[in-house]
Amino acid sequence: MAMTRTTVRRAADYTVLSVLALLFALPALYLFLGSLKPSDEVLSGLSGFLPTNLSFDNYAAVFSSLNSESTGYFWQFMGVSVLVAFVVVTGGLIVNSMAAYGLTRLKWRGQGTLFTVVVLLMLIPFESVAVPLFYMFNGQRNTVYVLALPFIANAFAIYQFHTFFRKIPPSIEEAARLDGAGPWRTFFAIIVPMSKPVFASVAILTFLIQWGSFLWPVLMISDPSVRPLPLELSVFQGQQPPDWGQILAFGVLMVLPVLIVFALFQRWFVQGVASAAVKG
């Protein structure tokens, strides 16, 4: 009887999870299938969910030329987004991990106060500081520099690194100091290799946030040659009449880099989330 109840409960759990997974996956599936349809069939709803004729014409159109107002092609906008995301993610991993290590292990006056400020900064939404940042960086508008620099230092990333570093036994660093290693060598030779899960988690979350950033580019970018993908998609969608097939193809091409990054760091990302859930 107990085995039967366990089997029924497990079957019910898998059924519910499968239905939820289908519901969450349905918009993404519709996005992909819609990108293969002619524009006049995209808005047909669930009645025309499956395309009658598979065609990659929408992708060819996106790759060739987006619209008459744009001065470049899809790869130009992709290049801007990739460059900005690479600078923010790489720079953020270095800056935020070093800041968190200093807050976790190094002892100095005001350490606790500064960490409290970092935690409080996590509560401030970006929209509330967007206008002051706009005036601070107004002289660098229409540059890749202005898209990346304000987002390298991140309070939430510092908090994530800090939480993970606290779980590393101090005895490991004490042994390194006995061997003559200073703080820099200890950090890069010992702490960083032991912290792959949190580095992967921070990298993925930072990439997701930066890749979909829209408000800041809207404020700072008016030159079409420096548009990131989300901003160009909004311009592309605003054309009349809208070509929904090409818009959905653009959306699929925007999602692919996110899937690639997650696939590359998935193992460490899951480890980092599991570690935070169990010990955090």
Secondary structure, DSSP 4 states (H G I P E B T S, - for coil): -HHHHHHHHHHHHHHHHHHHHHHHHHHHHHHHHHTTS-HHHHTTGGGG-S-SS---HHHHHHHH---TT-SS-HHHHHHHHHHHHHHHHHHHHHHHHHHHHHHHT---TTHHHHHHHHHHHTTS-HHHHHHHHHHHTGGGTTSHHHHHGGGSS-HHHHHHHHHHHTTS-HHHHHHHHHTT--HHHHIIIIIHHHTHHHHHHHHHHHHHHHHT--HHHHHH---GGG--HHHHHHHHHTSSS--HHHHHHHHHHHHHHHHHHHHHHHHHHHHHHHHHHHH-
